[in-house]
Amino acid sequence: MKVIGLTGGTGSGKSVVSRLLQEMGAVIVDADKISRQIVEGDQRAYREIVKYFGKEILQEDGTIFRRKLGEIVFHDSEKLAFLNRCTHTYIVAKMQEQIAAVKAEGTAKCIVLDAPLLFEAGLERFCDAVWVVYADVDTRAKRIMERDGVSYDLALARISSQKTWDEYRALSDIVLDNSQDRNHLQEQLAIAWKTIE
C-alpha cells in the first residue's frame, strides 16, 4: 500500500485535493486535524505551548485561541520555530499510529498524508512519493483571507513563513496546479492516480 505525502503552501488548496483523493479511495491522514487534537487541554503539547506563550493565548474556556497564536508566530520566526518543534513530535507520532492502523486493515487503495509542513516535520521519510499542490501567491492570499477572516498582510505573512514555491517543486514528485478550475485539477489527479495503481 503506497503512502503519498500531500503538501503545499497555505491556501494552495490541499484540503480540496484531499477530499477528491478520498473520493477516489485514499485514506487521508490529516496533520491539521491531529494538530488540533494534540493541543487540547489534557495533552502535553497544550501544556508546553501555554507555558511558553502564557495564558494570554487562551480563550475564556481555556482552549488555545488559534488565531491569536497564529498572529504571534507568523510575525516572529523564533516563536514559530518553537511552536513547530513542540508540535511536530506529537503530530508525527500520531500520524505513524494512523498509518500503521490503515496498513494493518489493508483495505485502502493508498494512504495520503495531508501535511502542510511535511518536510519540516520529517514526514517525507514515510512516503513513497510526494505530491505538491500549487497556486499563485495572490490566489492563496485571497483564499486565506476568506477562510480565516484575516487581513491581506497577515495572509502574506503566513505564506512567507513557509517554503518558497521553488523549494516545494524541487522536493516533489508530482505537481498539482490548483490555480484554475475543478475540472483542470481533476484531470491532473486522474493522471497522478495512475502512478498509485
DODREN-787551 format. One line per field, with one value per atom (N, C-alpha, C, O): residue in one letter; atom name; x, y, z. Coordinates in Angstrom, 3 decimals. Example, Ala and Ser with C-alpha at 12.3 -4.5 7.8 and 13.67 -1.06 7.14 Angstrom:
residu: (a_a_a_a_s_s_s_s);
atome: (N_CA_C_O_N_CA_C_O);
X: (13.190_12.300_13.200_14.236_12.850_13.670_12.900_13.409);
Y: (-5.690_-4.500_-3.300_-3.319_-2.250_-1.060_0.030_1.138);
Z: (7.800_7.800_7.800_8.465_7.080_7.140_7.870_8.039);
//
This chain:
residu: (m_m_m_m_k_k_k_k_v_v_v_v_i_i_i_i_g_g_g_g_l_l_l_l_t_t_t_t_g_g_g_g_g_g_g_g_t_t_t_t_g_g_g_g_s_s_s_s_g_g_g_g_k_k_k_k_s_s_s_s_v_v_v_v_v_v_v_v_s_s_s_s_r_r_r_r_l_l_l_l_l_l_l_l_q_q_q_q_e_e_e_e_m_m_m_m_g_g_g_g_a_a_a_a_v_v_v_v_i_i_i_i_v_v_v_v_d_d_d_d_a_a_a_a_d_d_d_d_k_k_k_k_i_i_i_i_s_s_s_s_r_r_r_r_q_q_q_q_i_i_i_i_v_v_v_v_e_e_e_e_g_g_g_g_d_d_d_d_q_q_q_q_r_r_r_r_a_a_a_a_y_y_y_y_r_r_r_r_e_e_e_e_i_i_i_i_v_v_v_v_k_k_k_k_y_y_y_y_f_f_f_f_g_g_g_g_k_k_k_k_e_e_e_e_i_i_i_i_l_l_l_l_q_q_q_q_e_e_e_e_d_d_d_d_g_g_g_g_t_t_t_t_i_i_i_i_f_f_f_f_r_r_r_r_r_r_r_r_k_k_k_k_l_l_l_l_g_g_g_g_e_e_e_e_i_i_i_i_v_v_v_v_f_f_f_f_h_h_h_h_d_d_d_d_s_s_s_s_e_e_e_e_k_k_k_k_l_l_l_l_a_a_a_a_f_f_f_f_l_l_l_l_n_n_n_n_r_r_r_r_c_c_c_c_t_t_t_t_h_h_h_h_t_t_t_t_y_y_y_y_i_i_i_i_v_v_v_v_a_a_a_a_k_k_k_k_m_m_m_m_q_q_q_q_e_e_e_e_q_q_q_q_i_i_i_i_a_a_a_a_a_a_a_a_v_v_v_v_k_k_k_k_a_a_a_a_e_e_e_e_g_g_g_g_t_t_t_t_a_a_a_a_k_k_k_k_c_c_c_c_i_i_i_i_v_v_v_v_l_l_l_l_d_d_d_d_a_a_a_a_p_p_p_p_l_l_l_l_l_l_l_l_f_f_f_f_e_e_e_e_a_a_a_a_g_g_g_g_l_l_l_l_e_e_e_e_r_r_r_r_f_f_f_f_c_c_c_c_d_d_d_d_a_a_a_a_v_v_v_v_w_w_w_w_v_v_v_v_v_v_v_v_y_y_y_y_a_a_a_a_d_d_d_d_v_v_v_v_d_d_d_d_t_t_t_t_r_r_r_r_a_a_a_a_k_k_k_k_r_r_r_r_i_i_i_i_m_m_m_m_e_e_e_e_r_r_r_r_d_d_d_d_g_g_g_g_v_v_v_v_s_s_s_s_y_y_y_y_d_d_d_d_l_l_l_l_a_a_a_a_l_l_l_l_a_a_a_a_r_r_r_r_i_i_i_i_s_s_s_s_s_s_s_s_q_q_q_q_k_k_k_k_t_t_t_t_w_w_w_w_d_d_d_d_e_e_e_e_y_y_y_y_r_r_r_r_a_a_a_a_l_l_l_l_s_s_s_s_d_d_d_d_i_i_i_i_v_v_v_v_l_l_l_l_d_d_d_d_n_n_n_n_s_s_s_s_q_q_q_q_d_d_d_d_r_r_r_r_n_n_n_n_h_h_h_h_l_l_l_l_q_q_q_q_e_e_e_e_q_q_q_q_l_l_l_l_a_a_a_a_i_i_i_i_a_a_a_a_w_w_w_w_k_k_k_k_t_t_t_t_i_i_i_i_e_e_e_e);
atome: (N_CA_C_O_N_CA_C_O_N_CA_C_O_N_CA_C_O_N_CA_C_O_N_CA_C_O_N_CA_C_O_N_CA_C_O_N_CA_C_O_N_CA_C_O_N_CA_C_O_N_CA_C_O_N_CA_C_O_N_CA_C_O_N_CA_C_O_N_CA_C_O_N_CA_C_O_N_CA_C_O_N_CA_C_O_N_CA_C_O_N_CA_C_O_N_CA_C_O_N_CA_C_O_N_CA_C_O_N_CA_C_O_N_CA_C_O_N_CA_C_O_N_CA_C_O_N_CA_C_O_N_CA_C_O_N_CA_C_O_N_CA_C_O_N_CA_C_O_N_CA_C_O_N_CA_C_O_N_CA_C_O_N_CA_C_O_N_CA_C_O_N_CA_C_O_N_CA_C_O_N_CA_C_O_N_CA_C_O_N_CA_C_O_N_CA_C_O_N_CA_C_O_N_CA_C_O_N_CA_C_O_N_CA_C_O_N_CA_C_O_N_CA_C_O_N_CA_C_O_N_CA_C_O_N_CA_C_O_N_CA_C_O_N_CA_C_O_N_CA_C_O_N_CA_C_O_N_CA_C_O_N_CA_C_O_N_CA_C_O_N_CA_C_O_N_CA_C_O_N_CA_C_O_N_CA_C_O_N_CA_C_O_N_CA_C_O_N_CA_C_O_N_CA_C_O_N_CA_C_O_N_CA_C_O_N_CA_C_O_N_CA_C_O_N_CA_C_O_N_CA_C_O_N_CA_C_O_N_CA_C_O_N_CA_C_O_N_CA_C_O_N_CA_C_O_N_CA_C_O_N_CA_C_O_N_CA_C_O_N_CA_C_O_N_CA_C_O_N_CA_C_O_N_CA_C_O_N_CA_C_O_N_CA_C_O_N_CA_C_O_N_CA_C_O_N_CA_C_O_N_CA_C_O_N_CA_C_O_N_CA_C_O_N_CA_C_O_N_CA_C_O_N_CA_C_O_N_CA_C_O_N_CA_C_O_N_CA_C_O_N_CA_C_O_N_CA_C_O_N_CA_C_O_N_CA_C_O_N_CA_C_O_N_CA_C_O_N_CA_C_O_N_CA_C_O_N_CA_C_O_N_CA_C_O_N_CA_C_O_N_CA_C_O_N_CA_C_O_N_CA_C_O_N_CA_C_O_N_CA_C_O_N_CA_C_O_N_CA_C_O_N_CA_C_O_N_CA_C_O_N_CA_C_O_N_CA_C_O_N_CA_C_O_N_CA_C_O_N_CA_C_O_N_CA_C_O_N_CA_C_O_N_CA_C_O_N_CA_C_O_N_CA_C_O_N_CA_C_O_N_CA_C_O_N_CA_C_O_N_CA_C_O_N_CA_C_O_N_CA_C_O_N_CA_C_O_N_CA_C_O_N_CA_C_O_N_CA_C_O_N_CA_C_O_N_CA_C_O_N_CA_C_O_N_CA_C_O_N_CA_C_O_N_CA_C_O_N_CA_C_O_N_CA_C_O_N_CA_C_O_N_CA_C_O_N_CA_C_O_N_CA_C_O_N_CA_C_O_N_CA_C_O_N_CA_C_O_N_CA_C_O_N_CA_C_O_N_CA_C_O_N_CA_C_O_N_CA_C_O_N_CA_C_O_N_CA_C_O_N_CA_C_O_N_CA_C_O_N_CA_C_O_N_CA_C_O_N_CA_C_O_N_CA_C_O_N_CA_C_O_N_CA_C_O_N_CA_C_O_N_CA_C_O_N_CA_C_O_N_CA_C_O_N_CA_C_O_N_CA_C_O_N_CA_C_O_N_CA_C_O_N_CA_C_O_N_CA_C_O_N_CA_C_O_N_CA_C_O_N_CA_C_O_N_CA_C_O_N_CA_C_O_N_CA_C_O_N_CA_C_O_N_CA_C_O_N_CA_C_O_N_CA_C_O_N_CA_C_O_N_CA_C_O_N_CA_C_O_N_CA_C_O_N_CA_C_O_N_CA_C_O_N_CA_C_O);
X: (0.846_0.000_0.884_1.695_0.719_1.566_1.128_-0.052_2.129_1.882_2.314_3.467_1.367_1.633_1.653_0.728_2.705_2.757_2.155_2.608_1.135_0.473_0.782_0.451_1.416_1.805_1.649_1.180_2.047_1.921_1.671_1.293_1.877_1.732_0.301_-0.640_0.144_-1.181_-1.976_-1.455_-3.229_-4.087_-3.962_-4.633_-3.105_-2.933_-4.099_-4.334_-4.828_-5.994_-5.774_-6.374_-4.909_-4.659_-5.919_-6.115_-6.769_-7.978_-8.920_-9.583_-8.984_-9.796_-9.237_-9.982_-7.918_-7.263_-7.475_-7.744_-7.356_-7.588_-8.977_-9.141_-9.976_-11.356_-11.530_-12.188_-10.948_-11.058_-10.341_-10.838_-9.180_-8.443_-9.201_-9.179_-9.868_-10.681_-11.812_-12.114_-12.432_-13.492_-12.969_-13.720_-11.682_-11.065_-10.628_-10.213_-10.721_-10.394_-9.207_-8.807_-8.636_-7.499_-7.994_-9.087_-7.187_-7.435_-6.554_-5.349_-7.165_-6.432_-6.007_-6.820_-4.730_-4.202_-3.903_-2.960_-4.706_-4.737_-3.926_-4.313_-2.793_-1.916_-2.591_-2.384_-3.397_-4.078_-5.066_-5.156_-5.797_-6.756_-6.018_-6.445_-4.925_-4.125_-3.541_-3.475_-3.116_-2.521_-3.527_-3.149_-4.811_-5.846_-6.054_-6.258_-6.002_-6.221_-5.118_-5.383_-3.876_-2.755_-2.631_-1.845_-3.401_-3.323_-4.585_-4.898_-5.298_-6.422_-5.873_-4.731_-6.697_-6.256_-5.543_-4.741_-5.805_-5.179_-3.930_-3.394_-3.480_-2.348_-1.046_-1.059_0.070_1.378_1.723_2.279_1.393_1.702_0.987_1.555_-0.255_-1.021_-0.277_-0.116_0.171_0.852_2.155_2.485_2.885_4.157_3.927_4.672_2.899_2.598_2.156_2.611_1.275_0.792_1.940_2.023_2.801_3.951_4.842_5.345_5.038_5.930_5.293_5.933_4.038_3.392_2.600_2.300_2.264_1.492_-0.004_-0.467_-0.743_-2.192_-2.948_-4.147_-2.280_-2.962_-3.357_-4.122_-2.846_-3.258_-4.505_-4.987_-5.022_-6.175_-7.483_-7.546_-8.533_-9.877_-10.462_-9.841_-11.652_-12.268_-12.455_-12.373_-12.705_-12.930_-11.626_-11.652_-10.485_-9.196_-8.589_-7.461_-9.308_-8.755_-7.835_-7.963_-6.911_-5.973_-6.709_-7.417_-6.532_-7.114_-6.174_-5.189_-6.489_-5.584_-5.247_-4.113_-6.236_-5.966_-4.967_-4.071_-5.117_-4.187_-2.788_-1.802_-2.704_-1.410_-0.777_0.424_-1.592_-1.096_-0.540_0.507_-1.240_-0.776_0.579_1.409_0.791_2.068_3.183_4.217_2.978_4.080_4.402_5.551_3.404_3.687_4.401_4.739_4.628_5.435_6.718_7.435_7.010_8.186_8.744_8.199_9.821_10.362_10.839_10.762_11.334_11.801_10.624_10.718_9.527_8.349_7.701_7.200_7.718_7.200_8.031_7.485_9.343_10.233_9.940_9.920_9.709_9.362_8.062_7.989_7.034_5.733_5.857_5.276_6.608_6.791_7.541_7.153_8.607_9.359_8.469_8.494_7.685_6.823_5.775_5.562_5.132_4.004_4.418_3.754_5.504_5.855_6.087_5.691_6.718_6.989_5.687_5.604_4.684_3.411_2.604_1.942_2.662_1.943_2.499_1.743_3.830_4.459_4.100_3.794_4.136_3.802_2.374_2.129_1.424_0.012_-0.167_-0.928_0.536_0.419_0.977_0.410_2.078_2.632_1.634_1.480_0.962_-0.053_-1.161_-1.586_-1.625_-2.716_-2.278_-3.042_-1.050_-0.527_-0.500_-0.947_0.031_0.126_-1.250_-1.420_-2.239_-3.596_-4.222_-4.866_-4.038_-4.601_-3.929_-4.596_-2.616_-1.886_-2.317_-2.448_-2.537_-2.962_-4.336_-4.605_-5.202_-6.541_-6.469_-7.178_-5.609_-5.304_-6.351_-6.259_-7.333_-8.403_-8.310_-9.000_-7.480_-7.385_-6.561_-5.680_-6.859_-6.074_-4.709_-3.704_-4.690_-3.431_-3.686_-4.832_-2.606_-2.686_-2.124_-1.058_-2.835_-2.359_-2.107_-3.010_-0.867_-0.520_-0.713_0.123_-1.810_-2.111_-1.413_-1.890_-0.280_0.564_1.199_2.090_0.754_1.369_2.865_3.634_3.276_4.690_5.304_6.003_5.036_5.502_7.013_7.492_7.752_9.217_9.748_10.683_9.139_9.591_9.441_10.234_8.419_8.188_8.916_8.876_9.577_10.293_9.394_9.810_8.159_7.184_7.459_6.949_8.254_8.536_9.224_9.184_9.854_10.545_9.585_9.999_8.297_7.296_6.599_5.734_6.968_6.215_6.927_8.154_6.120_6.647_6.800_7.637_5.993_6.070_5.489_4.698_5.895_5.375_4.689_5.266_3.442_2.671_2.523_2.170_2.791_2.666_1.557_1.437_0.752_-0.343_0.130_0.663_-0.076_0.386_-0.783_-1.804_-0.624_-1.470_-0.620_0.261_-0.875_-0.069_-0.339_-1.353_0.579_0.541_-0.737_-1.334_-1.168_-2.362_-3.606_-4.439_-3.724_-4.848_-4.824_-5.860_-3.650_-3.513_-3.903_-4.631_-3.420_-3.718_-5.229_-5.774_-5.894_-7.343_-8.082_-9.054_-7.631_-8.257_-8.077_-9.009_-6.879_-6.613_-7.495_-8.070_-7.594_-8.434_-9.884_-10.530_-10.376_-11.764_-11.956_-12.948_-11.006_-11.110_-10.981_-11.743_-10.009_-9.653_-10.080_-9.929_-10.613_-11.043_-9.900_-10.044_-8.754_-7.583_-7.295_-7.868_-6.399_-6.034_-5.116_-4.543_-4.995_-4.104_-2.668_-1.941_-2.251_-0.875_-0.598_0.471_-1.558_-1.364_-1.345_-0.578_-2.186_-2.168_-0.803_-0.267_-0.239_1.096_2.169_3.125_2.018_2.980_2.959_4.008_1.765_1.658_2.332_3.045_2.097_2.686_4.212_4.906_4.729_6.185_6.880_8.100_6.127_6.733_6.985_7.637_6.461_6.621_7.654_8.238_7.863_8.812_8.385_7.205_9.355_9.046_8.536_8.706_7.909_7.411_8.548_8.385_9.696_10.836_11.291_11.670_11.248_11.630_10.627_11.022_9.338_8.316_8.490_8.475_8.654_8.744_9.956_9.874_11.084_12.313_12.191_12.860_11.341_11.208_10.078_9.903_9.304_8.112_8.306_9.155_7.493_7.481_6.415_6.602_5.307_4.196_3.690_3.523_3.444_2.876_1.427_1.134_0.525_-0.890_-1.225_-1.195_-1.543_-1.843_-3.300_-4.211_-3.508_-4.859_-5.189_-5.887_-4.680_-4.960_-6.042_-6.422_-6.535_-7.594_-8.879_-9.110_-9.714_-11.000_-10.889_-9.847_-11.987_-12.026_-11.734_-11.048_-12.249_-12.015_-10.531_-10.036_-9.835_-8.391_-7.668_-6.762_-8.067_-7.459_-7.770_-6.887_-9.012_-9.407_-8.684_-8.359_-8.435_-7.676_-6.265_-5.755_-5.642_-4.292_-4.297_-3.398_-5.319_-5.416_-5.604_-5.057_-6.374_-6.580_-5.255_-5.007_-4.405_-3.085_-2.201_-1.528_-2.205_-1.378_-1.812_-0.979_-3.119_-3.667_-3.136_-2.990_-2.852_-2.329_-0.972_-0.598_-0.233_1.063_0.909_1.828_-0.282_-0.568_-1.006_-0.576_-1.866_-2.405_-1.363_-1.652);
Y: (-1.190_0.000_1.243_1.441_2.075_3.257_4.369_4.532_5.121_6.298_7.525_7.642_8.436_9.664_10.837_11.016_11.626_12.857_13.977_14.251_14.628_15.727_17.019_17.163_17.954_19.190_20.368_20.226_21.520_22.767_23.886_23.649_25.103_26.250_26.477_26.008_27.199_27.525_28.258_29.144_27.878_28.497_27.898_28.346_26.882_26.279_25.369_25.112_24.883_24.042_22.569_21.720_22.255_20.850_20.139_18.961_20.838_20.188_19.780_18.747_20.575_20.208_18.946_18.027_18.914_17.742_16.518_15.427_16.690_15.582_14.990_13.771_15.861_15.373_14.581_13.540_15.068_14.367_13.018_12.026_12.980_11.718_10.726_9.522_11.233_10.359_9.734_8.551_10.530_10.016_8.951_8.077_9.022_8.058_6.780_5.818_6.769_5.554_5.647_4.645_6.834_7.011_7.209_7.729_6.793_7.119_8.320_8.301_9.367_10.594_10.611_10.414_10.847_11.095_12.592_13.063_13.326_14.786_15.409_15.337_16.024_16.625_17.790_17.975_18.578_19.710_19.228_19.800_18.177_17.632_17.124_17.366_16.429_15.920_17.078_17.016_18.139_19.281_19.946_20.496_19.894_20.435_19.525_19.998_18.218_17.255_17.314_17.172_17.525_17.467_18.720_18.746_19.774_20.982_21.165_22.273_20.076_20.123_20.121_19.727_20.563_20.851_19.757_20.060_18.486_17.425_16.851_15.833_17.489_16.969_17.683_18.839_16.975_17.540_18.755_19.731_18.700_19.830_21.095_22.186_20.946_22.093_22.743_23.962_21.922_22.450_23.156_24.203_22.579_23.183_24.527_25.481_24.597_25.839_26.940_28.078_26.613_27.614_28.093_29.275_27.189_27.576_28.566_29.518_28.346_29.193_30.541_31.584_30.524_31.742_32.499_33.680_31.834_32.485_32.327_31.931_32.641_32.420_33.407_33.234_34.438_35.392_34.793_35.404_33.609_32.952_32.085_31.462_32.048_31.197_31.970_33.166_31.249_31.804_31.597_30.969_32.131_32.053_30.614_30.335_29.699_28.309_27.514_26.309_28.208_27.547_26.953_26.463_26.980_26.457_27.498_28.697_27.013_27.920_28.687_28.101_29.999_30.871_30.821_31.557_29.949_29.655_30.888_31.048_31.748_32.930_33.853_34.394_34.035_34.893_34.293_35.003_32.983_32.311_32.461_32.704_32.314_32.479_33.867_34.019_34.882_36.264_36.479_37.247_35.799_35.915_35.229_35.839_33.967_33.195_33.569_33.446_34.026_34.343_35.687_36.083_36.384_37.606_37.464_38.444_36.250_36.028_34.636_33.630_34.592_33.306_32.423_31.197_33.043_32.250_31.545_30.372_32.270_31.684_30.630_29.611_30.890_29.900_28.616_27.513_28.769_27.607_26.790_25.560_27.485_26.760_25.981_24.798_26.651_26.005_24.771_23.728_24.884_23.742_22.607_21.444_22.937_21.895_21.182_19.956_21.963_21.420_20.469_19.372_20.904_20.126_18.982_17.946_19.149_18.136_16.753_15.746_16.702_15.415_14.634_13.445_15.321_14.670_14.369_13.335_15.271_15.057_13.830_12.974_13.753_12.627_11.304_10.327_11.265_10.031_9.584_8.401_10.536_10.204_9.750_8.821_10.406_10.020_8.616_7.838_8.297_6.950_5.902_4.844_6.203_5.284_5.060_3.927_6.148_6.037_5.288_4.493_5.541_4.816_3.320_2.514_2.960_1.543_0.897_-0.242_1.621_1.069_0.840_-0.186_1.783_1.638_0.484_-0.296_0.375_-0.723_-2.066_-3.039_-2.126_-3.381_-3.806_-4.994_-2.821_-3.128_-3.622_-4.554_-2.993_-3.476_-3.290_-3.932_-2.446_-2.304_-1.034_-0.921_-0.084_1.188_1.041_0.185_1.886_1.890_2.538_2.114_3.565_4.194_5.070_5.314_5.536_6.445_7.785_7.843_8.852_10.199_10.953_11.131_11.390_12.221_13.674_14.239_14.275_15.671_16.524_16.649_17.114_17.809_19.049_18.939_20.232_21.453_21.537_22.084_20.999_21.027_19.623_19.169_18.963_17.593_17.472_16.600_18.356_18.288_18.785_18.214_19.862_20.419_19.413_19.412_18.554_17.543_16.232_15.310_16.143_14.921_13.781_12.623_14.105_13.068_12.447_11.370_13.116_12.573_11.211_10.437_10.926_9.632_8.450_7.310_8.714_7.649_7.503_6.642_8.337_8.426_7.736_7.742_7.144_6.578_7.659_7.543_8.704_9.836_11.063_10.955_12.229_13.496_14.256_14.484_14.642_15.465_16.844_16.968_17.867_19.234_19.961_19.841_20.716_21.482_22.918_23.547_23.423_24.762_25.708_25.321_26.945_28.067_29.326_29.368_30.344_31.557_32.292_32.059_33.171_33.832_34.634_34.578_35.378_36.204_35.343_35.661_34.255_33.327_32.746_32.661_32.348_31.781_32.802_32.477_34.040_35.079_35.319_35.455_35.368_35.592_34.430_34.641_33.222_32.048_32.086_31.788_32.451_32.522_33.592_33.371_34.741_35.825_35.371_35.633_34.688_34.211_33.116_33.105_32.203_31.051_31.452_30.981_32.329_32.616_34.003_34.325_34.823_36.156_37.050_37.820_36.947_37.755_38.772_38.710_39.705_40.740_40.170_39.091_40.921_40.516_40.426_39.501_41.400_41.390_40.154_39.553_39.774_38.580_37.327_36.399_37.303_36.168_36.049_34.948_37.174_37.149_36.737_36.052_37.152_36.754_35.244_34.622_34.654_33.188_32.502_31.513_33.040_32.452_32.539_31.572_33.698_33.893_33.097_32.933_32.595_31.801_30.356_29.589_29.996_28.624_28.586_29.606_27.399_27.222_28.036_28.338_28.383_29.052_28.011_26.808_28.492_27.570_26.754_25.557_27.378_26.658_25.512_24.442_25.747_24.687_23.534_22.369_23.856_22.806_21.985_20.755_22.676_21.992_21.066_19.950_21.538_20.740_19.466_18.473_19.489_18.349_17.399_16.370_17.726_16.935_16.020_16.260_14.964_14.049_14.445_14.272_14.973_15.381_16.742_16.975_17.645_18.961_18.981_18.615_19.414_19.558_21.049_21.695_21.587_23.010_23.256_22.837_23.937_24.213_25.703_26.257_26.344_27.765_27.993_29.131_26.904_27.026_26.391_26.399_25.841_25.305_23.846_23.208_23.338_21.987_20.922_19.939_21.109_20.125_19.974_18.866_21.095_21.065_20.279_19.499_20.483_19.761_18.271_17.440_17.931_16.520_15.775_14.597_16.453_15.826_15.476_14.400_16.370_16.109_14.970_14.129_14.953_13.890_12.527_11.534_12.469_11.192_10.640_9.436_11.531_11.110_10.680_9.652_11.473_11.155_9.835_9.065_9.579_8.367_7.098_6.059_7.194_6.031_5.600_4.433_6.530_6.162_5.322_4.612_5.416_4.603_3.204_2.206_3.151_1.859_1.027_-0.089);
Z: (0.000_0.000_0.000_0.905_-1.022_-1.152_-0.196_0.115_0.252_1.089_0.295_-0.120_0.095_-0.652_0.316_1.107_0.249_1.027_0.207_-0.904_0.747_0.045_0.789_1.966_0.096_0.758_-0.184_-1.313_0.295_-0.462_0.510_1.657_0.063_0.937_1.376_0.736_2.474_2.971_1.891_1.214_1.741_0.734_-0.651_-1.581_-0.806_-2.139_-2.513_-3.694_-1.512_-1.787_-1.525_-2.185_-0.555_-0.217_0.254_-0.046_0.985_1.511_0.384_0.476_-0.673_-1.840_-2.482_-2.821_-2.644_-3.233_-2.346_-2.850_-1.040_-0.099_-0.250_-0.301_-0.321_-0.460_-1.754_-1.767_-2.824_-4.104_-4.043_-4.575_-3.401_-3.266_-2.389_-2.642_-1.362_-0.511_-1.326_-1.172_-2.189_-3.058_-4.012_-4.444_-4.341_-5.258_-4.545_-5.191_-3.205_-2.464_-1.531_-0.937_-1.391_-0.475_0.955_1.177_1.911_3.320_3.633_3.380_4.185_4.481_5.946_6.848_6.157_7.498_7.540_6.903_8.287_8.235_9.370_10.537_9.011_10.025_10.747_11.946_10.029_10.670_11.734_12.821_11.405_12.366_13.613_14.742_13.391_14.514_15.316_16.544_14.619_15.334_16.272_17.307_15.906_16.797_18.005_19.123_17.769_18.852_19.899_21.093_19.456_20.409_21.258_22.205_20.934_21.760_22.601_23.038_22.818_23.741_25.173_25.409_26.117_27.480_28.241_29.124_27.933_28.716_28.032_28.471_26.985_26.215_26.598_27.021_26.443_26.795_25.938_26.441_24.642_23.761_24.228_24.185_24.671_25.190_26.354_26.397_27.289_28.477_28.105_28.663_27.166_26.746_26.056_26.283_25.217_24.484_25.442_25.329_26.381_27.332_28.230_28.563_28.608_29.435_28.693_29.289_27.407_26.615_26.266_26.408_25.812_25.310_26.381_26.209_27.470_28.517_28.316_27.246_29.355_29.334_28.465_28.247_27.961_27.086_25.740_24.993_25.423_24.168_24.367_23.422_25.590_25.884_25.781_26.066_25.362_25.377_26.780_27.638_26.994_28.327_28.795_29.992_27.861_28.243_28.418_28.671_28.280_28.474_27.228_27.271_26.109_24.858_24.232_24.481_23.420_22.748_21.655_20.836_21.654_20.639_19.436_19.374_18.487_17.384_16.535_16.083_16.326_15.506_16.194_15.546_17.501_18.254_18.247_18.048_18.466_18.440_17.059_16.943_16.013_14.646_14.396_13.766_14.890_14.712_15.389_14.903_16.505_17.223_16.437_16.165_16.072_15.490_14.052_13.626_13.294_11.905_11.741_10.626_12.859_12.828_13.643_13.847_14.108_14.948_14.651_15.104_13.896_13.432_14.589_14.503_15.674_16.820_17.504_17.866_17.674_18.311_17.404_17.879_16.101_15.153_15.213_15.190_15.290_15.373_16.628_16.581_17.767_18.989_18.812_19.145_18.283_18.114_17.235_17.538_16.151_15.254_15.943_15.828_16.653_17.372_18.371_18.484_19.092_20.133_19.552_20.067_18.482_17.966_17.046_17.021_16.289_15.296_15.897_15.311_17.049_17.691_17.909_17.603_18.440_18.750_17.489_17.402_16.519_15.257_14.537_14.078_14.441_13.743_14.411_13.727_15.734_16.460_16.162_15.926_16.173_15.892_14.453_14.180_13.531_12.123_11.891_11.124_12.550_12.442_12.940_12.330_14.045_14.575_13.542_13.315_12.919_11.950_10.690_10.142_10.231_9.062_9.346_8.531_10.514_10.892_10.953_10.520_11.492_11.604_10.235_10.013_9.314_7.960_7.229_6.551_7.365_6.710_7.269_6.525_8.576_9.210_8.710_8.530_8.489_7.971_6.538_6.157_5.743_4.402_3.326_2.280_3.532_2.532_1.693_0.680_2.087_1.367_0.093_0.002_-0.886_-2.124_-1.897_-2.468_-1.059_-0.664_0.550_0.927_1.153_2.296_1.846_1.232_2.149_1.827_3.130_3.947_3.304_4.452_4.035_3.330_4.469_4.160_5.202_6.330_4.825_5.806_5.202_4.360_5.621_5.102_5.415_4.625_6.561_6.955_6.849_7.755_5.754_5.524_5.713_6.437_5.053_5.115_6.450_7.010_6.958_8.232_9.368_10.310_9.279_10.317_10.030_10.845_8.883_8.518_8.071_8.064_7.698_7.325_5.955_5.647_5.144_3.804_3.874_2.918_5.011_5.141_5.174_4.967_5.433_5.432_4.084_3.923_3.116_1.855_0.696_0.599_-0.177_-1.419_-2.485_-3.380_-2.385_-3.315_-2.628_-1.691_-3.110_-2.578_-3.702_-4.766_-3.441_-4.370_-3.745_-2.572_-4.527_-4.015_-4.781_-6.001_-4.032_-4.615_-4.818_-3.904_-6.035_-6.389_-6.624_-7.192_-6.183_-6.598_-6.432_-5.573_-7.240_-7.161_-5.841_-5.182_-5.475_-4.160_-3.959_-2.884_-4.971_-4.814_-4.584_-3.736_-5.340_-5.154_-3.751_-3.092_-3.293_-1.951_-0.890_0.048_-1.033_-0.041_0.046_1.142_-1.086_-1.089_-0.435_0.292_-0.686_-0.048_1.468_2.214_1.921_3.362_4.012_5.078_3.363_3.885_4.038_5.052_3.013_3.040_4.080_4.809_4.140_5.045_6.512_7.356_6.817_8.200_8.681_9.860_7.774_8.163_8.611_9.560_7.925_8.292_7.188_6.100_7.491_6.530_5.447_5.597_4.358_3.264_3.761_3.401_4.602_5.122_5.969_5.864_6.806_7.637_6.764_7.020_5.740_4.804_4.141_4.014_3.720_3.103_4.105_3.742_5.370_6.407_6.595_6.764_6.567_6.689_5.508_5.674_4.317_3.111_3.179_2.866_3.587_3.596_4.692_4.647_5.686_6.756_6.317_7.025_5.143_4.640_3.517_3.153_2.982_1.888_0.669_0.493_-0.163_-1.424_-2.416_-2.216_-3.486_-4.498_-5.098_-5.338_-5.345_-5.925_-5.017_-5.495_-3.714_-2.763_-2.812_-2.856_-2.805_-2.896_-4.176_-4.142_-5.294_-6.585_-6.630_-7.144_-6.088_-6.110_-5.277_-5.562_-4.250_-3.340_-3.706_-3.052_-4.745_-5.048_-6.255_-7.114_-6.292_-7.434_-8.450_-9.654_-7.964_-8.823_-8.367_-7.170_-9.321_-9.034_-9.513_-10.652_-8.631_-8.963_-8.959_-7.911_-10.133_-10.260_-9.893_-10.607_-8.775_-8.293_-8.403_-7.554_-9.459_-9.633_-10.684_-10.957_-11.271_-12.273_-11.727_-10.518_-12.616_-12.164_-11.705_-11.855_-11.145_-10.588_-11.651_-11.367_-12.872_-13.941_-14.247_-14.451_-14.278_-14.542_-13.458_-13.749_-12.215_-11.096_-11.172_-10.959_-11.473_-11.538_-12.656_-12.509_-13.765_-14.860_-14.398_-14.711_-13.664_-13.146_-12.129_-12.119_-11.275_-10.267_-10.907_-10.427_-11.987_-12.689_-13.201_-13.135_-13.712_-14.207_-13.035_-13.106_-11.953_-10.783_-10.149_-9.671_-10.149_-9.526_-10.197_-9.552_-11.491_-12.229_-11.682_-11.803_-11.083_-10.510_-9.250_-8.842_-8.637_-7.456_-7.871_-7.293_-8.880_-9.314_-10.027_-10.458);
//
